[in-house]
């Protein structure tokens, strides 16, 4: 259906007669309603993935169908609103919908990616292409800036191409039947057959060339013509909720000539009998099996081992380290005794205990490839393999990784020959819950100081412990420190840039079904929105514990809450339905279109349902503003004069429900205005004593400058110079005013649903020379920013945008705008120096505090 409609739209042209504004406004309202419904459906699916509710395959299929239907209708509504071609939106929708349907049918669709990918390009978003293990290392390198071995990934794209070219999928589906029938001997025979077929299959020349070219590029970066590498499995599901520890093969210290054969051995290990039985026992279907392989420069480990970031079974508040001389493999495989170290989880991570093992030999890379055992000097055999400085450095890095992933971690690591710490691998560590954990929490929180509780809405449950960092602008966002709790007055999808490193999020305003809330569920960041008082009670540097399960913020670090969050079991992650919903949400929830002003904010860039929804919501608001200014007055009833003591000369056009004025009346009294935005704007203009009536002297040069600009403006089109005209409905207003020598446009929709609310404000002009007009622009911009507007300044033009505040807050901001328009009528003529800007900002904010209580 979508394809057919897209084909029709490709040849469609707007009719010569535009649809009436009232019809188009109803489509705009429909877009708002569908936007809210889509976000609510996405939030519900995200909540299910969070483990708070039980769901089954029927729920997943039904939710996906309902969501797809609403997104399709959203595009259709927008196509009527803008009356333009929207084929790219329908094509993006159909691409996403097809991938979702294939997933539901058990046929995974791998979108994007090539045969190989540099590790520097890999992160969370590429986990299906690179596998969980390599995606984790990529994130650790990119986000945490911790050293990992340089290398590249032979992607799952290569795996699928290789299997399809050699018809290797034809027998794998029988494994599930053999498992159900407990025909284990037949399953073992199938396993051996699959491994033999993989090892005997021909690697397509094109794929081999890509792999070898990536190896050569790595060797060039390492400046080593005889480079040796390690191949590490990175299958789907590996190092996720199911560890697959020891099930797949890794091959160490091999050269270029052995690379392709070694790759096939790692791939074949995916069908080893133990690995296959593990997958089947965990409920993995065959369409969930794909093997990426990491190829990394071989590290000459001086001392290596494994660290558990949380080890309550050994000591409360401790992390456990096993370390040996040489390579890490003996610790992982249990082939040798190792030093055992307990480190405090709190800085400076002091050793709690150290048991030195007898270590007669170490595993090292062999000169001709592979590994070999080497006898150790007697002096090292009973010497601790790590010194205190190494312990502290390792512990600091480990805790950084744990905070990033918000779960205990099992980390493989090594210190190389130059003494540099290198992270080899990190996977979630399962810790069983103690039966009396709840009692410990009660005791720990009984006397804790509560900053506030029960304020706002929980968008994502969880516990966050860290220092507060207030984000007010893009500079703050760029400086956001790892492990902090983000505090802001308002929500923004742009905060997704730091969600991977944020412990939690608290905002004064916002909606639990807004775009940012959806992203916080995707990243599993504990989040509370619309708390209203958070920025008044907290500041940068405050250490707090955010309990986004009970919606309480405590002063200080409540360790018991933090530990309970670490050991909370999530067995639901082992189900097929959970994994399926997770894959679908990767096609639904991620938001890639973050900046409406960016060049990539286009239909063609939409890669998820969330992208499509965000794009249409932003563009629908712009379209409505344009339509209201262009045709709103022409297509509605005759304008009526607003009878007010203020010299506004304002004509009102009621599009429906905006006033109670009888049709035959030529004028409208302020008491007859029902439209909430206009009512509040007028109250701000005349009801708070902000309207400037005093005469101001203007020098001749300023007046002539203004006269020239005004004469030029009078030759422009009417929509460019503005009109003292307002189009109103019950919750909507578009006003164009020329007051003296400046022009103001306000477009606003204010209703009960937070996600629908927005204000667009535009101010231009003045009677003085440019420097004074620019001072007034700076004054207006600072006031708008104080009241949560996103502001742009271009000379003496100021544009402010505000979205998604509660109806009450939006109404107060409309009243503030009325006061701002009145206060600034002749303000440019009063600003003689830049210091006057500061003075008037302070005066105005004080007046607003008295009038609005803000």
N, C-alpha and C positions, 0 to 999 in steps of 0.2 A: 504494500500500500504506500509506503513512504517513497519508494522508487518511482512509482507512477505519479505521485504528486510532485516530486522533484522535477520529473520530466516536463510536466505541465508548467511548472513555475519557470522553467528555463526559457519558455517562449511567451511568458505572460508579461503584459505591460500594464501600468496603471491606467484605469479608465480616465476619460477626459473629465468626468464629473467626480470630484472627490466625495467620499462618504461624509455624512454630517458629523460634526464634532462629537455630538452626544453618542452616536453609534460607536465611534472610535474610543471614546472615554470608557464605554462599557467593556470594550475589548481590553483596555488597559486594566480595568478592575478585574477582569477575568484572569489576566496575566498575573496580577498580584495574588489572587486566590490560588491559582495553580502553583505559583512559586512557593507559597507557604505549604501547600499540600505536599509538593515534591520534597521540600526540606524536612517536613515531618516524617514522611516515609523513609527518607534516608536516615534520619535520626533514630527511628525505630529499628531499622536494620543494624545500625551501628550499636544500639543498646543490646540487641541480641548477640552481636559479636563480642560484646563486653562480658558476656557470661552471666548477666543478671536474670535472664529469662530462658526458658526451655523452648526450643523450636524444632521443626522437622522439615523434611524436603518439600512438603506441601506448602508450608509457609514461605519458603524461599521462592518457589515457582510463582506463587500467587503475588508475592510482594514485587518480584521482578516484572511481572506482567502489568500490574497496576502502575508501577513507576514508569515503565516504558510508555504506557498509554497516556499518562499525564504529560510526559515530556513531549510526545508527539503533538498533543493538543496545544501545549504551550507554544511550540513552533508555529502551529497553524494560527493561533490567536495573534502572534507577533506578525505573521505575514499579512494579516488583515490590517493591523495597526499601522505598519510602515508602508504597506502597499508597494513593496519592492520585491525583487527576486531574493529568495532565501534558500536557494538550492544547496549551498554549502552547509547550511545548518541541517537540512534533511539528510544530506550525504553523511555528515558526522554522526547523526542520530542512527542511521541505518547501519553504519560500521560498528557502533557500540552495541546496538541491539542484536546484531548477528553474532558478535562474540559472546554475548550473554546467553543467547539461545544455544549456541554450540557447547558452552560450559554446562548448561543444564542437561544437555543431551549426552554429556560425558565425552565430548570431543573438544579438547583444549585448543584454543587458537593463540598462537604466539605472535604478538604484534611487534614489529620493529626489530632492530638489532641485526648485527652481522655475524659472521662466523667466529670472529674474535673481538675482544674489547680490552683496552688497556685498563689496568686496575685503577688508574687515576680517574677513569670515567664511570666507575662502578659505585653504586650506592643503593640505598633502600629501594628506590624506584626501579632498579634493574634486577631485583631479586629473582624474577622468573627467567631472566636471560642468563644470569651469572650464578644462580643457586644461592642458598642462604649463607653458606660459609664464606664465599668470596664477597657477597654483598656486605656481610658484616665487616670483613677486613677493609673493604672500600670505605665504609662509613667511619670506621675507627681512624683510618688515615685522613679522610677528608674533613670530618666533623671535629674529631678530637685531636687531630694533628699528632697522633702517636705513630712511631715508626712501624711499618710492616714491610715484609720483603717485597721489593719491586717485582713487577711481573705483569702478566696478562691473563685473560680468561678465555678458554675455548668454550664458547657459549652453548646453550641448549639448542640454539639454531643449528649448529653443526651436528649435534646429536640427532635431531630430527631429520636433517638432510641425509646424514649417513645411514640411518635406519631405513628411511623411505627408499633410498637408492638401492639398498641391498635386501629389501622386502623382509626386514627383521621383525616387524610387528605382527606377522601373520600367525604366530604361535603363542604370543604372550597372553592373549585373552583367556586361554584355557587354564591358566594358573589359578584363577579364582575358583573355577569348578573343582579342580583337583584339591584345593585347600578345603573347600566345603565338604567334599567327599572323604577327606582325610586320606587321600591316596598319596601319601608322602613319598613313597618310592618313585611313583610316576612324576611327582613334582621334582624330585632330585634328578631324575633322568632328563626332564625338560630343562632344568637349570644347566646341566652339563652340556646339553645340546646347544642352548642359547649362547653360552660362553664360547664354545667351539666355533659357532657360526660367526660371532662377532670378531674373534681373533683371526678368522680366515677371510673375512670380508675385505673387499678392496676399498680403501679410502679414496673418494673422488679427488682427482688431481687438483681441482680448484680449491677444495678445502685444505689439502696438504700445503698448497702454496701460501694460503693465508696464514696457516699456523707457523710455517717456517719463516715467513717474512716477519711475523711478530716476534719470533725467537731472535732473529737477526737484529731487529730494532732494540730488543732488550740487551743483547750482547754489546751493542754499540753504546747504549746508555751506561752500561757497567764497565765499558772500556776493557772488555775481556773476550778475546777471540776464542778462548777455550772455556767459555762459560758453562758451568754446570747448573742444573735447575732441579727443583723439586716439583713433582706433579701431585696435586691434592684434589681429591674428589670434592664436588660441590653440588650434590644432587638436590632436587626439590625435596623439601621436608627435612633435609639434613641440618642439624644444629638448630632446628626450630623447636616446636613443642615436643617433637620426637627427636631424640639426639642422633640415632643411627651410629652411635659411637662404636668404632671398630668394625662396622659392617662393610664399609667400602675401602678400597685400597688407595694408599699413597705410595709413591715411588720416589726415592731420594737420590740426588747426586747423579743425574744422567745428562748426556750431551745431546747435541743437535741430531746426530744420526740415529739415536734411539727414541727420539721424541714421538714419532707417529705410532710406533709399536707400543710404547709405554702408554700413550693415550688410549689405545684400544684395550689394554689391560685394565686400566682404571674404569673404562666404560663397561667392560665385561664383568667387573666386580659388582655392578648393580644387579646382576642376575645370578650371583653366587647364591647357594641354597640358603645360607643363614640370613643374608640380606633380604632375599625374597620372602622367606618365612616371616621375618620381622615386619616387613611392609604389610603382608597379608594379615598378620595378627593385629596390627594397628588399624586395619580397615582401609588401607590405601588401595585405590583402584589403579588399573594399569595406565589410565590416562593421566594419573598423577605422578608417573615415573619419568624423569628426564635427568640426564647427567651433564652438568657443566664441569669443567676441569680447570683448576687454577694451575698456571705455570709460573713459578717464582724463582728468582735467583737463589741459589743454595747459600744458606747462612752458615758460616764456620763458627758454630756455637762454642763458647768457652765454658759457660755454665748454663744449664737449661732446666726446665721443669714445668710443673702444673700448679696453678693457684686456684683455690676456691675462695671467692670473696666473702662468703659467710659460712661459718662452720660451727653452728650451735651445739652439735654433738660432741665437738672437741672442747669448746669453751665459749661461753656466751660473749658476744661482742668481739669475736676473733675471726681472722681469716687464716686459712691453712695453706702452707706452701710445701711442696716436695721438690727437691732440687738435686741434680747430679752434675758431675763434670761432663763436658762434651754435649752431644746432641740430646734432644728431648725424647726421642722414641722409646728408650728404656723405661722412662717413667710412665708414659702412656700405655705401653704394652705390659708393664709389670715384670720386665726382664732383669731388673737390678734393684738392689736396695738403694734408698735415697734418704738424704737429710730431711727431717721433718721440722718445720718451723711454724709457730703460731705467732701472728702479728695482730696487734691491736687495730681495730677498724677505725679508730679515731686518730687524727693527726697528733703527734708526728709518726704514728704507726710503729710504735716501739715493739721490739720482740718480747713476747710473753713467755716463750719457751723455745729451746733449740735442742734437738736430738740429732747428733752427728752419726751417720751410718758409716760402716766400713765399705769403702768404694774402691775395690782393687783395680777396676778397669773402667774405661769410658768408650762410648761409641763415637767414631769420627768418620768423616767422608774419606773414602778410599781414593787413591790417586787415579786409578783406572775406572772409576765409577762405582756407584753403590756405597755401602758403608762397611766398616770393619771395626772389630774390638781392638783396643790398644791398652796395654798395661800402664797403670799410673805409677809415678814415683812414690815411694813409700811415704814421703813427707806429706803427700796430698791425700793418701788413702783414708786417713782418719781426721782430715782437716775439713772444717765447714766450707762448703762450696760457695757460700755467699757472705759478703761483708755487710755491715749495718747500712752503709750508704746505698748499696744495691737493693737491700730489703726495703728501704724507705722509698726509693724510686719506683720499684715494682709495685708496692702497695698503693702509692699515689696514682699510678696509671690504672691499676685494677679498679680502684674505687671510682675513678673517672668513667671507666667503661660500665660499671654497675649502675652508676647514676644515669648514664645515658640510656641504657636499656631498661632501667627501672626494675630489674630482676637480678638475683644472685647469678654470678657468672663463673664458669669453669674456663680458665685461661691458660693456654699453652704459650710459653715465652722462652726467650733466650737472650743472653748477653753475648754479643759477638766478640771477635778478637780485639776490636777497638774499644771494648767496654760499653758499647751502645746497646740499650734495651730494645728488643724487637718483639712485637706481638705476632705470634704465629697463628693463633686461632682463639676464638671466644664463642662459647655456646651457653645457653641458659642452664642453670643448675637447679634441679628440683630439690626442694627441702620439704620434709613432711611437717605438717602442723602439729604443734603440741596440744594436748587435750585441754590444758588450762590456759591457753594463750589469751582468751577473752578476759579472764580474771586479771591478768597482768596489765591489760589495756585499761581496765577500770581503775586499777590502783594508780597507774601512771597519770591518768587524766583527772583524777579526783581533785588535786590541788593545783592543777595547771591554770595559768592565767588565760582567759578567753578574750581575744581581741574583739571578735563579734561572731555571732552564730545565727543560723536560720535566715540569712540575708540573701536575696536573689535566688538563682536557680543553679542546680548542679548540672553541668553539661556533660561531664565525664567523671565518673567516680574514681577514687583512688586516694593515696596518701602522698603528700609532697613535703619534704623537709629541705629547707635551704634559706638563702638570703634573698630578700626582696630586691628587685631591680625595676624601677619605674621607667616605663617607656612612654615618651611623649611625642617623639618625632622619629624620622628615619635615622638620624645620627645615633639616637639611643638604641634603636633596633640593631644597627650595625655594630654597636659596642656591647651587645648583650653577652654577659659572661656565661660560660658553661655551668650548669647545675643551679642556676638561679631560678627564682619564682617570678614570672612576669606579672607586673602590676600596671594597669592602664585604666584611664578613664573610660575608654570605649573599646569595642571589639574591632578587629580588622583581619581579613584573610591574609594580609601581609605577614601576620605573626607566624604563619606556617614556616617561614624561613628559619625561625629559632625553635620551633616546637621539638625537633629532635634533641635539642640540648637543654630545653627548659624542664624543670622539675614540676612546675605547675603554673596555672594562669588564674588571675583574679582580675575582674573588670568591674567598674562602677555601673556600666550600662551594658545592654546587649540582650540577646535572645538565645534560649537553649536550642532553638531550631535554626539559628542563623548560620551563615557560611563559616565563620570561625569556629563555632561550636561543632559543626560537622567535621572540620579538620582536627579538632582536639580529640574527637572520638577515633578518628583514623590513626592518629599518632599515640593514642592512649595516654594523653596528658591530663592529669587531674585538673578540672577546670570548674570555676564558679563564675557566672556572669550576672550582671545586674545587681551587684551587692550594694551599690549606691554610695556607701561610706568608706570603701576600702582605701582610696587614695587620701582621704582625710585622716585615717587612723594609722596608715603604714607609710614608710618611706624607704628609699634605697638603703640597703645595709641591714635592715631589721631581719633577724633570724626568726622564722616562724615555722609552724607545722600546719599545713593545710589538710584538714580531713574532709575531702570532697565526697566521702561516703555519708557522714553525718552532717555535712555542711557547717563545719566549725573551723575557725582559725584560732590557733593557740600561739601565744608568745613563746619563743624558744624552740629547742629541739626536743620533741617528745619521742625518745628513742623507742619505746615500746610500740608505738603506732608504726614507726618506720620499719621495725623488725617484723611486725605482723604482716605488713604489706609484702615484705620480701618472701615470707614463707607461705603465703596464701596459695593454696592449691588451685590449679586451673585445669582439672581433668577434662573439662568440656572441650578443650583444644584438641583432644585426641580423636574427636568424632569426624566422620566424613562430612557431615552437614556443616560443621564449623569451618572446615577447610574450604568447602564449596562456597559458603557465604563470604568468606574472606576473599576468595578469588573474584567473586562477582562485585564486591565492594571496591576492588581495585579498578573496575571498569565504571563504577558509579560515583564514588565519593571524592577521589583526589581532585584538587583544584589547581589547575595549571595557569589559568587566566587570572593573575593576581592584581595587575595594574590596569585599570580601565583606560589610562592614558598611554599605555605602552603600545608599541608597534605590533606586538604579537597578540593583541586583544582582538582576535578575528574569529569568524566561524570556522575557518579552516584549521585553526589551532585547537579546537575543542576535542579533547581526548576522553572525556567522561560526561555522564549526564550532569554532573555538578557544573562542569564548564559551560555546557549549553544553557543551563538554568541561570548561572551568573551573568553570562553574556546578554541574554534576553532581558533580564531584570534591569541591568544597567542601561541598555539601549532603549528599552521601553520608556524609561523616565525621560531620556533625552528626546525621544520622539514625541512624547506628550507635550513637553515644553515647546518644541518647535511647532507642533500642530496648534497649540493654544494661541501662540503668538501669530501664526500665519492665517488660520482660518476659524479660530474659536469665536471671534466676534462676528464674523460674517454669517455663520451658520446657526446662530442662536437668536433668541428674541431681542427686541430693541433694547438698547442700553438705557438705564435710568440713572439720574444724577444722585450722588450720595450727598445728603444734606448734613453737613458737619461744619462746626465752627472753624476747623482748620482749612487753610487755603489750598486744598488738594485738587479741586476741579476734577474729581474722580467720577467716572461713569461705570456703573455696575451692570454686568450681564449675568443673569441667573440661568445656569444650564440645568437646573433642577434641584430643588431642596436647599438652595443656598441662602434664600431669604424668605420672609413671610409677607413680602410686599404684594398687594393686589396687582393684577396685570394692567389695570387701567391707570394706576398711579404713575406720574412722571418722575417721582423722586422716592428715594429710599432713606429712611432714618436709620441711624446706627443701631437702635434697638430692634430693628427688623432684620438685622444681619444674623443668619443662622450659621453660616460657614465658619467653622472653628478657626482656621488660619487667619481669615480676614478679621474676625472679631478680635483676636488677640493682637494682630498687627495694629489695628486702630486704637485699641486700648493702650498699646505701647507708645503710639504717636501722641495721643492727646490726654491720656489719663494719668500720666506719671510726671507731668511737668517737664518733659524733656524737649519740647518743641521750642527751637530757638527763634525769638521774635525781635531781638535787639538789632538795630542797624549796625552794619560793619563797614568801615571805610575801606575802599579798594583803590589802589594806586592806578594811574592811567595805563601803565604798561601791562599790568595784569588784566585790566578790563579789555584792552585792545586785543591781547592774546586770546582771551575768552571769546570776544566778539568774532574774531576770525574763525575760531573753531566752531562756534555756534552757527555762523553763516554757512560754513561748509557742511555741518550736520544737517541744516535745513534743506540742503539739496539732495540728501540721501533718501533712500526708500523709507516709508513709514515704519516698517518693522525694525529698521536699524536705529532710528532716533527715539523710539518708544512712544507710548501714548499713555495718558492718564486714564487707564482703562483696566478693569479687573473682571475676569471670568471666574464665577464661583459655582461650586456645588456644595453639598453638605460638608464634605471633608477635604475638598480640593479648592485651590486658589491659584490663579496666575495673574499677577499684577504687573503692569508696565507704567511707570511714573516718570515724568520729567518735572523736577522741582527746582526752579531756578535754572542753573546751568549744569546740573548733573542728572544722570539717568539711573533709575533703579528698576531691576526686575527681581521679583520673588515668585518662585513656583514651589508650591508645597502641597503635600498630602499628609494629613494627620488623622489617624483613626486608632482603634483599640489594638490592632495587631502590630506589634513592634516591627516586624519584618517589612511592613508596607510603608512605614513612615519615612519621609525625606523632606528636606528643604534645600532648594537651590537659590542662592542669592548672588546678584550681580550689581556692581556699583561702578559708575564711570563718570568722569567729568569734574568741573569746577570752574570758578571764575578767576582764578589766579594763575600765575606762571607755574611751570611744571614742578619746580621744587616744592612749592607749597601744596600742590595737588598730591604729590607723592607722599608728603607727610601725612595728609589725611588718609591716603590709601594705607600707609603703614599703621596708622591708628586703627582703622577699621579691621585690618588683618589681625592685629594683636587681640582686639576684642573678640572677633570671631573665633580665633584659636582658643581663647580662654573658655569659650562656650562649646568646645568640642568640634568645631567646623574644621574640615580639611580645606586649606586656603591656598589660592594661587594669586600672585601679584604680577601684573604686566604693566609697568609704568603706573598710570593712575587708574588702571582697571583692577578691580578686586573681585574674585570669584570664590564663593564659599559653598561647600557641600556638607550636608549633615544627613545621616541616615540612622534608622533603627534605634531610636530612643523611645521610651514609653510616651503615651499620649500626653500625659501631664508634663513631662520634661520638654517635649516638642512644643507644646503650647506656651510654656514659659520662654522658650527661645524665640518664638514668633513675637511675643510681647517685647523681648529684648531688641529684636530687629526693628520694631516700630520705634522704640526709644532711640535706637542707633540712627535711623533715618532722620528723626527730628533733631537730634543732637548735632549731627554732622552737616546740616543744611548749609551753614556758612563757616564751617570750622576751618576750612583751608585758609580763609582770610585771617584767622586768629593765630595761626601757627607761624611764628616768626623764626624759630630755631628748632633744631631736632629735640631739644629738651622739652619743648612744648608737647611733643608726642607722648612722652612719659607722663607728663602732668595730666593731660586730658584722659589718658588711659586709666590712671589712678582715680580721677574724679568720676569717670563714667562707671567704672566697676563698683566704686563705693555707692553710687546712686542706685545701681542695679541690685546691689546687696540689700539695700534698704527697701527697694520696691518688690524684689522677687524672693529675697531670702537666700540668694546664691552669691 
